[in-house]
């Protein structure tokens, strides 16, 4: 479960670049990018720009999203 390594790294450090995530999770860069995109599509992580770099973090879920998930799942 390689995606769990990425989520663990982001849980520990909050905001990381893709290179930092790859290093923390012991995955190669291409695989890290692929897994981040998949996690992003699932709504688990999100990217943002800061100081000219792209960072990733665990996606914060709003109260409205939490309510919707409870209604449908």
mmCIF file of the N, C-alpha and C atoms, coordinates in Angstrom:
data_MODEL
# 
_entry.id   MODEL 
# 
loop_
_atom_site.group_PDB 
_atom_site.id 
_atom_site.type_symbol 
_atom_site.label_atom_id 
_atom_site.label_alt_id 
_atom_site.label_comp_id 
_atom_site.label_asym_id 
_atom_site.label_entity_id 
_atom_site.label_seq_id 
_atom_site.pdbx_PDB_ins_code 
_atom_site.Cartn_x 
_atom_site.Cartn_y 
_atom_site.Cartn_z 
_atom_site.occupancy 
_atom_site.B_iso_or_equiv 
_atom_site.pdbx_formal_charge 
_atom_site.auth_seq_id 
_atom_site.auth_comp_id 
_atom_site.auth_asym_id 
_atom_site.auth_atom_id 
_atom_site.pdbx_PDB_model_num 
ATOM 1   N N  . UNK A 1 1  ? 0.836   -1.187 0.000   1.00 0.00 ? 1  UNK A N  1 
ATOM 2   C CA . UNK A 1 1  ? 0.000   0.000  0.000   1.00 0.00 ? 1  UNK A CA 1 
ATOM 3   C C  . UNK A 1 1  ? 0.878   1.247  0.000   1.00 0.00 ? 1  UNK A C  1 
ATOM 4   N N  . UNK A 1 2  ? 1.380   1.552  -1.146  1.00 0.00 ? 2  UNK A N  1 
ATOM 5   C CA . UNK A 1 2  ? 2.310   2.669  -1.275  1.00 0.00 ? 2  UNK A CA 1 
ATOM 6   C C  . UNK A 1 2  ? 1.658   4.015  -1.002  1.00 0.00 ? 2  UNK A C  1 
ATOM 7   N N  . UNK A 1 3  ? 0.360   4.128  -1.325  1.00 0.00 ? 3  UNK A N  1 
ATOM 8   C CA . UNK A 1 3  ? -0.314  5.401  -1.083  1.00 0.00 ? 3  UNK A CA 1 
ATOM 9   C C  . UNK A 1 3  ? -0.375  5.728  0.411   1.00 0.00 ? 3  UNK A C  1 
ATOM 10  N N  . UNK A 1 4  ? -0.352  4.701  1.262   1.00 0.00 ? 4  UNK A N  1 
ATOM 11  C CA . UNK A 1 4  ? -0.343  4.937  2.702   1.00 0.00 ? 4  UNK A CA 1 
ATOM 12  C C  . UNK A 1 4  ? 0.957   5.601  3.155   1.00 0.00 ? 4  UNK A C  1 
ATOM 13  N N  . UNK A 1 5  ? 2.066   5.256  2.499   1.00 0.00 ? 5  UNK A N  1 
ATOM 14  C CA . UNK A 1 5  ? 3.348   5.900  2.816   1.00 0.00 ? 5  UNK A CA 1 
ATOM 15  C C  . UNK A 1 5  ? 3.270   7.400  2.541   1.00 0.00 ? 5  UNK A C  1 
ATOM 16  N N  . UNK A 1 6  ? 2.612   7.756  1.450   1.00 0.00 ? 6  UNK A N  1 
ATOM 17  C CA . UNK A 1 6  ? 2.459   9.175  1.093   1.00 0.00 ? 6  UNK A CA 1 
ATOM 18  C C  . UNK A 1 6  ? 1.587   9.882  2.122   1.00 0.00 ? 6  UNK A C  1 
ATOM 19  N N  . UNK A 1 7  ? 0.478   9.268  2.485   1.00 0.00 ? 7  UNK A N  1 
ATOM 20  C CA . UNK A 1 7  ? -0.417  9.872  3.470   1.00 0.00 ? 7  UNK A CA 1 
ATOM 21  C C  . UNK A 1 7  ? 0.270   10.014 4.831   1.00 0.00 ? 7  UNK A C  1 
ATOM 22  N N  . UNK A 1 8  ? 1.065   9.025  5.211   1.00 0.00 ? 8  UNK A N  1 
ATOM 23  C CA . UNK A 1 8  ? 1.804   9.108  6.475   1.00 0.00 ? 8  UNK A CA 1 
ATOM 24  C C  . UNK A 1 8  ? 2.804   10.253 6.447   1.00 0.00 ? 8  UNK A C  1 
ATOM 25  N N  . UNK A 1 9  ? 3.519   10.404 5.339   1.00 0.00 ? 9  UNK A N  1 
ATOM 26  C CA . UNK A 1 9  ? 4.495   11.493 5.211   1.00 0.00 ? 9  UNK A CA 1 
ATOM 27  C C  . UNK A 1 9  ? 3.800   12.846 5.324   1.00 0.00 ? 9  UNK A C  1 
ATOM 28  N N  . UNK A 1 10 ? 2.651   12.992 4.674   1.00 0.00 ? 10 UNK A N  1 
ATOM 29  C CA . UNK A 1 10 ? 1.916   14.255 4.729   1.00 0.00 ? 10 UNK A CA 1 
ATOM 30  C C  . UNK A 1 10 ? 1.304   14.496 6.107   1.00 0.00 ? 10 UNK A C  1 
ATOM 31  N N  . UNK A 1 11 ? 0.917   13.451 6.788   1.00 0.00 ? 11 UNK A N  1 
ATOM 32  C CA . UNK A 1 11 ? 0.395   13.601 8.148   1.00 0.00 ? 11 UNK A CA 1 
ATOM 33  C C  . UNK A 1 11 ? 1.469   14.118 9.094   1.00 0.00 ? 11 UNK A C  1 
ATOM 34  N N  . UNK A 1 12 ? 2.688   13.646 8.907   1.00 0.00 ? 12 UNK A N  1 
ATOM 35  C CA . UNK A 1 12 ? 3.793   14.034 9.782   1.00 0.00 ? 12 UNK A CA 1 
ATOM 36  C C  . UNK A 1 12 ? 4.275   15.456 9.526   1.00 0.00 ? 12 UNK A C  1 
ATOM 37  N N  . UNK A 1 13 ? 4.357   15.842 8.254   1.00 0.00 ? 13 UNK A N  1 
ATOM 38  C CA . UNK A 1 13 ? 4.992   17.119 7.904   1.00 0.00 ? 13 UNK A CA 1 
ATOM 39  C C  . UNK A 1 13 ? 4.016   18.187 7.411   1.00 0.00 ? 13 UNK A C  1 
ATOM 40  N N  . UNK A 1 14 ? 2.761   17.850 7.195   1.00 0.00 ? 14 UNK A N  1 
ATOM 41  C CA . UNK A 1 14 ? 1.705   18.766 6.737   1.00 0.00 ? 14 UNK A CA 1 
ATOM 42  C C  . UNK A 1 14 ? 1.838   19.214 5.296   1.00 0.00 ? 14 UNK A C  1 
ATOM 43  N N  . UNK A 1 15 ? 2.916   19.885 4.928   1.00 0.00 ? 15 UNK A N  1 
ATOM 44  C CA . UNK A 1 15 ? 3.080   20.407 3.571   1.00 0.00 ? 15 UNK A CA 1 
ATOM 45  C C  . UNK A 1 15 ? 4.424   19.964 3.008   1.00 0.00 ? 15 UNK A C  1 
ATOM 46  N N  . UNK A 1 16 ? 4.396   19.273 1.873   1.00 0.00 ? 16 UNK A N  1 
ATOM 47  C CA . UNK A 1 16 ? 5.634   18.786 1.267   1.00 0.00 ? 16 UNK A CA 1 
ATOM 48  C C  . UNK A 1 16 ? 5.573   18.931 -0.253  1.00 0.00 ? 16 UNK A C  1 
ATOM 49  N N  . UNK A 1 17 ? 6.735   19.102 -0.870  1.00 0.00 ? 17 UNK A N  1 
ATOM 50  C CA . UNK A 1 17 ? 6.824   19.060 -2.325  1.00 0.00 ? 17 UNK A CA 1 
ATOM 51  C C  . UNK A 1 17 ? 6.822   17.595 -2.755  1.00 0.00 ? 17 UNK A C  1 
ATOM 52  N N  . UNK A 1 18 ? 6.608   17.358 -4.041  1.00 0.00 ? 18 UNK A N  1 
ATOM 53  C CA . UNK A 1 18 ? 6.590   15.983 -4.529  1.00 0.00 ? 18 UNK A CA 1 
ATOM 54  C C  . UNK A 1 18 ? 7.954   15.310 -4.296  1.00 0.00 ? 18 UNK A C  1 
ATOM 55  N N  . UNK A 1 19 ? 9.030   16.071 -4.424  1.00 0.00 ? 19 UNK A N  1 
ATOM 56  C CA . UNK A 1 19 ? 10.368  15.512 -4.186  1.00 0.00 ? 19 UNK A CA 1 
ATOM 57  C C  . UNK A 1 19 ? 10.542  15.105 -2.723  1.00 0.00 ? 19 UNK A C  1 
ATOM 58  N N  . UNK A 1 20 ? 10.042  15.948 -1.824  1.00 0.00 ? 20 UNK A N  1 
ATOM 59  C CA . UNK A 1 20 ? 10.141  15.635 -0.392  1.00 0.00 ? 20 UNK A CA 1 
ATOM 60  C C  . UNK A 1 20 ? 9.290   14.423 -0.038  1.00 0.00 ? 20 UNK A C  1 
ATOM 61  N N  . UNK A 1 21 ? 8.111   14.328 -0.654  1.00 0.00 ? 21 UNK A N  1 
ATOM 62  C CA . UNK A 1 21 ? 7.236   13.177 -0.406  1.00 0.00 ? 21 UNK A CA 1 
ATOM 63  C C  . UNK A 1 21 ? 7.905   11.902 -0.883  1.00 0.00 ? 21 UNK A C  1 
ATOM 64  N N  . UNK A 1 22 ? 8.509   11.944 -2.077  1.00 0.00 ? 22 UNK A N  1 
ATOM 65  C CA . UNK A 1 22 ? 9.197   10.768 -2.619  1.00 0.00 ? 22 UNK A CA 1 
ATOM 66  C C  . UNK A 1 22 ? 10.309  10.317 -1.673  1.00 0.00 ? 22 UNK A C  1 
ATOM 67  N N  . UNK A 1 23 ? 11.069  11.276 -1.172  1.00 0.00 ? 23 UNK A N  1 
ATOM 68  C CA . UNK A 1 23 ? 12.171  10.952 -0.258  1.00 0.00 ? 23 UNK A CA 1 
ATOM 69  C C  . UNK A 1 23 ? 11.648  10.373 1.051   1.00 0.00 ? 23 UNK A C  1 
ATOM 70  N N  . UNK A 1 24 ? 10.636  10.994 1.628   1.00 0.00 ? 24 UNK A N  1 
ATOM 71  C CA . UNK A 1 24 ? 10.075  10.537 2.906   1.00 0.00 ? 24 UNK A CA 1 
ATOM 72  C C  . UNK A 1 24 ? 9.443   9.152  2.803   1.00 0.00 ? 24 UNK A C  1 
ATOM 73  N N  . UNK A 1 25 ? 8.841   8.859  1.655   1.00 0.00 ? 25 UNK A N  1 
ATOM 74  C CA . UNK A 1 25 ? 8.132   7.594  1.504   1.00 0.00 ? 25 UNK A CA 1 
ATOM 75  C C  . UNK A 1 25 ? 8.929   6.512  0.787   1.00 0.00 ? 25 UNK A C  1 
ATOM 76  N N  . UNK A 1 26 ? 10.185  6.821  0.434   1.00 0.00 ? 26 UNK A N  1 
ATOM 77  C CA . UNK A 1 26 ? 11.054  5.858  -0.253  1.00 0.00 ? 26 UNK A CA 1 
ATOM 78  C C  . UNK A 1 26 ? 10.466  5.358  -1.569  1.00 0.00 ? 26 UNK A C  1 
ATOM 79  N N  . UNK A 1 27 ? 9.860   6.264  -2.327  1.00 0.00 ? 27 UNK A N  1 
ATOM 80  C CA . UNK A 1 27 ? 9.314   5.931  -3.641  1.00 0.00 ? 27 UNK A CA 1 
ATOM 81  C C  . UNK A 1 27 ? 10.032  6.772  -4.692  1.00 0.00 ? 27 UNK A C  1 
ATOM 82  N N  . UNK A 1 28 ? 10.052  6.294  -5.941  1.00 0.00 ? 28 UNK A N  1 
ATOM 83  C CA . UNK A 1 28 ? 10.670  7.112  -6.979  1.00 0.00 ? 28 UNK A CA 1 
ATOM 84  C C  . UNK A 1 28 ? 9.720   8.256  -7.346  1.00 0.00 ? 28 UNK A C  1 
ATOM 85  N N  . UNK A 1 29 ? 10.253  9.254  -8.003  1.00 0.00 ? 29 UNK A N  1 
ATOM 86  C CA . UNK A 1 29 ? 9.515   10.473 -8.297  1.00 0.00 ? 29 UNK A CA 1 
ATOM 87  C C  . UNK A 1 29 ? 8.291   10.227 -9.182  1.00 0.00 ? 29 UNK A C  1 
ATOM 88  N N  . UNK A 1 30 ? 8.448   9.431  -10.218 1.00 0.00 ? 30 UNK A N  1 
ATOM 89  C CA . UNK A 1 30 ? 7.338   9.153  -11.137 1.00 0.00 ? 30 UNK A CA 1 
ATOM 90  C C  . UNK A 1 30 ? 6.184   8.451  -10.423 1.00 0.00 ? 30 UNK A C  1 
ATOM 91  N N  . UNK A 1 31 ? 6.518   7.476  -9.611  1.00 0.00 ? 31 UNK A N  1 
ATOM 92  C CA . UNK A 1 31 ? 5.489   6.739  -8.875  1.00 0.00 ? 31 UNK A CA 1 
ATOM 93  C C  . UNK A 1 31 ? 4.792   7.644  -7.858  1.00 0.00 ? 31 UNK A C  1 
ATOM 94  N N  . UNK A 1 32 ? 5.562   8.506  -7.222  1.00 0.00 ? 32 UNK A N  1 
ATOM 95  C CA . UNK A 1 32 ? 5.003   9.445  -6.253  1.00 0.00 ? 32 UNK A CA 1 
ATOM 96  C C  . UNK A 1 32 ? 4.009   10.383 -6.933  1.00 0.00 ? 32 UNK A C  1 
ATOM 97  N N  . UNK A 1 33 ? 4.378   10.912 -8.090  1.00 0.00 ? 33 UNK A N  1 
ATOM 98  C CA . UNK A 1 33 ? 3.475   11.805 -8.826  1.00 0.00 ? 33 UNK A CA 1 
ATOM 99  C C  . UNK A 1 33 ? 2.181   11.087 -9.204  1.00 0.00 ? 33 UNK A C  1 
ATOM 100 N N  . UNK A 1 34 ? 2.312   9.860  -9.685  1.00 0.00 ? 34 UNK A N  1 
ATOM 101 C CA . UNK A 1 34 ? 1.143   9.073  -10.093 1.00 0.00 ? 34 UNK A CA 1 
ATOM 102 C C  . UNK A 1 34 ? 0.212   8.832  -8.899  1.00 0.00 ? 34 UNK A C  1 
ATOM 103 N N  . UNK A 1 35 ? 0.790   8.457  -7.768  1.00 0.00 ? 35 UNK A N  1 
ATOM 104 C CA . UNK A 1 35 ? -0.019  8.183  -6.588  1.00 0.00 ? 35 UNK A CA 1 
ATOM 105 C C  . UNK A 1 35 ? -0.651  9.460  -6.030  1.00 0.00 ? 35 UNK A C  1 
ATOM 106 N N  . UNK A 1 36 ? 0.062   10.575 -6.096  1.00 0.00 ? 36 UNK A N  1 
ATOM 107 C CA . UNK A 1 36 ? -0.514  11.849 -5.643  1.00 0.00 ? 36 UNK A CA 1 
ATOM 108 C C  . UNK A 1 36 ? -1.712  12.241 -6.505  1.00 0.00 ? 36 UNK A C  1 
ATOM 109 N N  . UNK A 1 37 ? -1.610  12.030 -7.795  1.00 0.00 ? 37 UNK A N  1 
ATOM 110 C CA . UNK A 1 37 ? -2.729  12.352 -8.683  1.00 0.00 ? 37 UNK A CA 1 
ATOM 111 C C  . UNK A 1 37 ? -3.936  11.466 -8.362  1.00 0.00 ? 37 UNK A C  1 
ATOM 112 N N  . UNK A 1 38 ? -3.688  10.206 -8.104  1.00 0.00 ? 38 UNK A N  1 
ATOM 113 C CA . UNK A 1 38 ? -4.778  9.287  -7.761  1.00 0.00 ? 38 UNK A CA 1 
ATOM 114 C C  . UNK A 1 38 ? -5.427  9.695  -6.432  1.00 0.00 ? 38 UNK A C  1 
ATOM 115 N N  . UNK A 1 39 ? -4.601  10.026 -5.445  1.00 0.00 ? 39 UNK A N  1 
ATOM 116 C CA . UNK A 1 39 ? -5.133  10.475 -4.153  1.00 0.00 ? 39 UNK A CA 1 
ATOM 117 C C  . UNK A 1 39 ? -5.895  11.793 -4.293  1.00 0.00 ? 39 UNK A C  1 
ATOM 118 N N  . UNK A 1 40 ? -5.434  12.645 -5.177  1.00 0.00 ? 40 UNK A N  1 
ATOM 119 C CA . UNK A 1 40 ? -6.113  13.911 -5.429  1.00 0.00 ? 40 UNK A CA 1 
ATOM 120 C C  . UNK A 1 40 ? -7.490  13.666 -6.055  1.00 0.00 ? 40 UNK A C  1 
ATOM 121 N N  . UNK A 1 41 ? -7.558  12.758 -7.013  1.00 0.00 ? 41 UNK A N  1 
ATOM 122 C CA . UNK A 1 41 ? -8.834  12.416 -7.648  1.00 0.00 ? 41 UNK A CA 1 
ATOM 123 C C  . UNK A 1 41 ? -9.820  11.831 -6.636  1.00 0.00 ? 41 UNK A C  1 
ATOM 124 N N  . UNK A 1 42 ? -9.297  11.154 -5.626  1.00 0.00 ? 42 UNK A N  1 
ATOM 125 C CA . UNK A 1 42 ? -10.140 10.561 -4.587  1.00 0.00 ? 42 UNK A CA 1 
ATOM 126 C C  . UNK A 1 42 ? -10.508 11.580 -3.506  1.00 0.00 ? 42 UNK A C  1 
ATOM 127 N N  . UNK A 1 43 ? -9.967  12.790 -3.619  1.00 0.00 ? 43 UNK A N  1 
ATOM 128 C CA . UNK A 1 43 ? -10.281 13.845 -2.661  1.00 0.00 ? 43 UNK A CA 1 
ATOM 129 C C  . UNK A 1 43 ? -9.547  13.733 -1.339  1.00 0.00 ? 43 UNK A C  1 
ATOM 130 N N  . UNK A 1 44 ? -8.435  12.996 -1.320  1.00 0.00 ? 44 UNK A N  1 
ATOM 131 C CA . UNK A 1 44 ? -7.694  12.808 -0.071  1.00 0.00 ? 44 UNK A CA 1 
ATOM 132 C C  . UNK A 1 44 ? -6.562  13.804 0.121   1.00 0.00 ? 44 UNK A C  1 
ATOM 133 N N  . UNK A 1 45 ? -5.988  14.286 -0.973  1.00 0.00 ? 45 UNK A N  1 
ATOM 134 C CA . UNK A 1 45 ? -4.906  15.272 -0.893  1.00 0.00 ? 45 UNK A CA 1 
ATOM 135 C C  . UNK A 1 45 ? -5.195  16.402 -1.875  1.00 0.00 ? 45 UNK A C  1 
ATOM 136 N N  . UNK A 1 46 ? -4.516  17.515 -1.673  1.00 0.00 ? 46 UNK A N  1 
ATOM 137 C CA . UNK A 1 46 ? -4.648  18.631 -2.600  1.00 0.00 ? 46 UNK A CA 1 
ATOM 138 C C  . UNK A 1 46 ? -3.314  19.339 -2.715  1.00 0.00 ? 46 UNK A C  1 
ATOM 139 N N  . UNK A 1 47 ? -3.132  20.007 -3.839  1.00 0.00 ? 47 UNK A N  1 
ATOM 140 C CA . UNK A 1 47 ? -1.898  20.746 -4.067  1.00 0.00 ? 47 UNK A CA 1 
ATOM 141 C C  . UNK A 1 47 ? -2.187  22.239 -4.023  1.00 0.00 ? 47 UNK A C  1 
ATOM 142 N N  . UNK A 1 48 ? -1.145  23.009 -3.751  1.00 0.00 ? 48 UNK A N  1 
ATOM 143 C CA . UNK A 1 48 ? -1.258  24.458 -3.737  1.00 0.00 ? 48 UNK A CA 1 
ATOM 144 C C  . UNK A 1 48 ? 0.114   25.054 -4.014  1.00 0.00 ? 48 UNK A C  1 
ATOM 145 N N  . UNK A 1 49 ? 0.122   26.292 -4.457  1.00 0.00 ? 49 UNK A N  1 
ATOM 146 C CA . UNK A 1 49 ? 1.386   26.959 -4.770  1.00 0.00 ? 49 UNK A CA 1 
ATOM 147 C C  . UNK A 1 49 ? 1.793   27.861 -3.616  1.00 0.00 ? 49 UNK A C  1 
ATOM 148 N N  . UNK A 1 50 ? 3.080   27.811 -3.288  1.00 0.00 ? 50 UNK A N  1 
ATOM 149 C CA . UNK A 1 50 ? 3.632   28.641 -2.218  1.00 0.00 ? 50 UNK A CA 1 
ATOM 150 C C  . UNK A 1 50 ? 5.073   28.957 -2.584  1.00 0.00 ? 50 UNK A C  1 
ATOM 151 N N  . UNK A 1 51 ? 5.377   30.234 -2.649  1.00 0.00 ? 51 UNK A N  1 
ATOM 152 C CA . UNK A 1 51 ? 6.736   30.692 -2.959  1.00 0.00 ? 51 UNK A CA 1 
ATOM 153 C C  . UNK A 1 51 ? 7.252   30.104 -4.274  1.00 0.00 ? 51 UNK A C  1 
ATOM 154 N N  . UNK A 1 52 ? 6.365   29.991 -5.264  1.00 0.00 ? 52 UNK A N  1 
ATOM 155 C CA . UNK A 1 52 ? 6.754   29.506 -6.576  1.00 0.00 ? 52 UNK A CA 1 
ATOM 156 C C  . UNK A 1 52 ? 6.915   28.003 -6.698  1.00 0.00 ? 52 UNK A C  1 
ATOM 157 N N  . UNK A 1 53 ? 6.585   27.251 -5.641  1.00 0.00 ? 53 UNK A N  1 
ATOM 158 C CA . UNK A 1 53 ? 6.673   25.790 -5.668  1.00 0.00 ? 53 UNK A CA 1 
ATOM 159 C C  . UNK A 1 53 ? 5.298   25.192 -5.426  1.00 0.00 ? 53 UNK A C  1 
ATOM 160 N N  . UNK A 1 54 ? 5.114   23.976 -5.914  1.00 0.00 ? 54 UNK A N  1 
ATOM 161 C CA . UNK A 1 54 ? 3.874   23.246 -5.678  1.00 0.00 ? 54 UNK A CA 1 
ATOM 162 C C  . UNK A 1 54 ? 4.062   22.345 -4.463  1.00 0.00 ? 54 UNK A C  1 
ATOM 163 N N  . UNK A 1 55 ? 3.171   22.493 -3.508  1.00 0.00 ? 55 UNK A N  1 
ATOM 164 C CA . UNK A 1 55 ? 3.175   21.683 -2.295  1.00 0.00 ? 55 UNK A CA 1 
ATOM 165 C C  . UNK A 1 55 ? 1.913   20.838 -2.251  1.00 0.00 ? 55 UNK A C  1 
ATOM 166 N N  . UNK A 1 56 ? 1.986   19.765 -1.502  1.00 0.00 ? 56 UNK A N  1 
ATOM 167 C CA . UNK A 1 56 ? 0.854   18.869 -1.306  1.00 0.00 ? 56 UNK A CA 1 
ATOM 168 C C  . UNK A 1 56 ? 0.531   18.793 0.175   1.00 0.00 ? 56 UNK A C  1 
ATOM 169 N N  . UNK A 1 57 ? -0.755  18.572 0.477   1.00 0.00 ? 57 UNK A N  1 
ATOM 170 C CA . UNK A 1 57 ? -1.182  18.391 1.860   1.00 0.00 ? 57 UNK A CA 1 
ATOM 171 C C  . UNK A 1 57 ? -2.431  17.524 1.884   1.00 0.00 ? 57 UNK A C  1 
ATOM 172 N N  . UNK A 1 58 ? -2.751  17.022 3.072   1.00 0.00 ? 58 UNK A N  1 
ATOM 173 C CA . UNK A 1 58 ? -3.985  16.268 3.262   1.00 0.00 ? 58 UNK A CA 1 
ATOM 174 C C  . UNK A 1 58 ? -5.141  17.243 3.062   1.00 0.00 ? 58 UNK A C  1 
ATOM 175 N N  . UNK A 1 59 ? -6.141  16.840 2.306   1.00 0.00 ? 59 UNK A N  1 
ATOM 176 C CA . UNK A 1 59 ? -7.272  17.718 2.035   1.00 0.00 ? 59 UNK A CA 1 
ATOM 177 C C  . UNK A 1 59 ? -8.135  17.858 3.283   1.00 0.00 ? 59 UNK A C  1 
ATOM 178 N N  . UNK A 1 60 ? -8.443  19.103 3.604   1.00 0.00 ? 60 UNK A N  1 
ATOM 179 C CA . UNK A 1 60 ? -9.332  19.372 4.722   1.00 0.00 ? 60 UNK A CA 1 
ATOM 180 C C  . UNK A 1 60 ? -10.764 19.218 4.239   1.00 0.00 ? 60 UNK A C  1 
ATOM 181 N N  . UNK A 1 61 ? -11.571 18.559 5.028   1.00 0.00 ? 61 UNK A N  1 
ATOM 182 C CA . UNK A 1 61 ? -12.955 18.306 4.666   1.00 0.00 ? 61 UNK A CA 1 
ATOM 183 C C  . UNK A 1 61 ? -13.844 19.272 5.444   1.00 0.00 ? 61 UNK A C  1 
ATOM 184 N N  . UNK A 1 62 ? -14.678 19.992 4.710   1.00 0.00 ? 62 UNK A N  1 
ATOM 185 C CA . UNK A 1 62 ? -15.585 20.942 5.355   1.00 0.00 ? 62 UNK A CA 1 
ATOM 186 C C  . UNK A 1 62 ? -16.715 20.192 6.057   1.00 0.00 ? 62 UNK A C  1 
ATOM 187 N N  . UNK A 1 63 ? -17.404 20.876 6.945   1.00 0.00 ? 63 UNK A N  1 
ATOM 188 C CA . UNK A 1 63 ? -18.528 20.266 7.650   1.00 0.00 ? 63 UNK A CA 1 
ATOM 189 C C  . UNK A 1 63 ? -19.621 19.843 6.663   1.00 0.00 ? 63 UNK A C  1 
ATOM 190 N N  . UNK A 1 64 ? -19.832 20.639 5.616   1.00 0.00 ? 64 UNK A N  1 
ATOM 191 C CA . UNK A 1 64 ? -20.832 20.294 4.612   1.00 0.00 ? 64 UNK A CA 1 
ATOM 192 C C  . UNK A 1 64 ? -20.477 18.997 3.900   1.00 0.00 ? 64 UNK A C  1 
ATOM 193 N N  . UNK A 1 65 ? -19.181 18.843 3.554   1.00 0.00 ? 65 UNK A N  1 
ATOM 194 C CA . UNK A 1 65 ? -18.743 17.612 2.897   1.00 0.00 ? 65 UNK A CA 1 
ATOM 195 C C  . UNK A 1 65 ? -18.934 16.410 3.816   1.00 0.00 ? 65 UNK A C  1 
ATOM 196 N N  . UNK A 1 66 ? -18.637 16.592 5.104   1.00 0.00 ? 66 UNK A N  1 
ATOM 197 C CA . UNK A 1 66 ? -18.812 15.495 6.069   1.00 0.00 ? 66 UNK A CA 1 
ATOM 198 C C  . UNK A 1 66 ? -20.273 15.070 6.131   1.00 0.00 ? 66 UNK A C  1 
ATOM 199 N N  . UNK A 1 67 ? -21.192 16.041 6.159   1.00 0.00 ? 67 UNK A N  1 
ATOM 200 C CA . UNK A 1 67 ? -22.616 15.739 6.207   1.00 0.00 ? 67 UNK A CA 1 
ATOM 201 C C  . UNK A 1 67 ? -23.051 14.993 4.956   1.00 0.00 ? 67 UNK A C  1 
ATOM 202 N N  . UNK A 1 68 ? -22.594 15.449 3.795   1.00 0.00 ? 68 UNK A N  1 
ATOM 203 C CA . UNK A 1 68 ? -22.950 14.792 2.537   1.00 0.00 ? 68 UNK A CA 1 
ATOM 204 C C  . UNK A 1 68 ? -22.469 13.351 2.511   1.00 0.00 ? 68 UNK A C  1 
ATOM 205 N N  . UNK A 1 69 ? -21.243 13.131 2.974   1.00 0.00 ? 69 UNK A N  1 
ATOM 206 C CA . UNK A 1 69 ? -20.715 11.771 2.986   1.00 0.00 ? 69 UNK A CA 1 
ATOM 207 C C  . UNK A 1 69 ? -21.542 10.873 3.883   1.00 0.00 ? 69 UNK A C  1 
ATOM 208 N N  . UNK A 1 70 ? -21.984 11.383 5.035   1.00 0.00 ? 70 UNK A N  1 
ATOM 209 C CA . UNK A 1 70 ? -22.802 10.587 5.938   1.00 0.00 ? 70 UNK A CA 1 
ATOM 210 C C  . UNK A 1 70 ? -24.138 10.237 5.303   1.00 0.00 ? 70 UNK A C  1 
ATOM 211 N N  . UNK A 1 71 ? -24.707 11.170 4.537   1.00 0.00 ? 71 UNK A N  1 
ATOM 212 C CA . UNK A 1 71 ? -25.994 10.926 3.901   1.00 0.00 ? 71 UNK A CA 1 
ATOM 213 C C  . UNK A 1 71 ? -25.921 9.861  2.811   1.00 0.00 ? 71 UNK A C  1 
ATOM 214 N N  . UNK A 1 72 ? -24.809 9.852  2.076   1.00 0.00 ? 72 UNK A N  1 
ATOM 215 C CA . UNK A 1 72 ? -24.698 8.949  0.931   1.00 0.00 ? 72 UNK A CA 1 
ATOM 216 C C  . UNK A 1 72 ? -23.969 7.655  1.231   1.00 0.00 ? 72 UNK A C  1 
ATOM 217 N N  . UNK A 1 73 ? -23.277 7.559  2.348   1.00 0.00 ? 73 UNK A N  1 
ATOM 218 C CA . UNK A 1 73 ? -22.499 6.350  2.629   1.00 0.00 ? 73 UNK A CA 1 
ATOM 219 C C  . UNK A 1 73 ? -22.892 5.712  3.925   1.00 0.00 ? 73 UNK A C  1 
# 
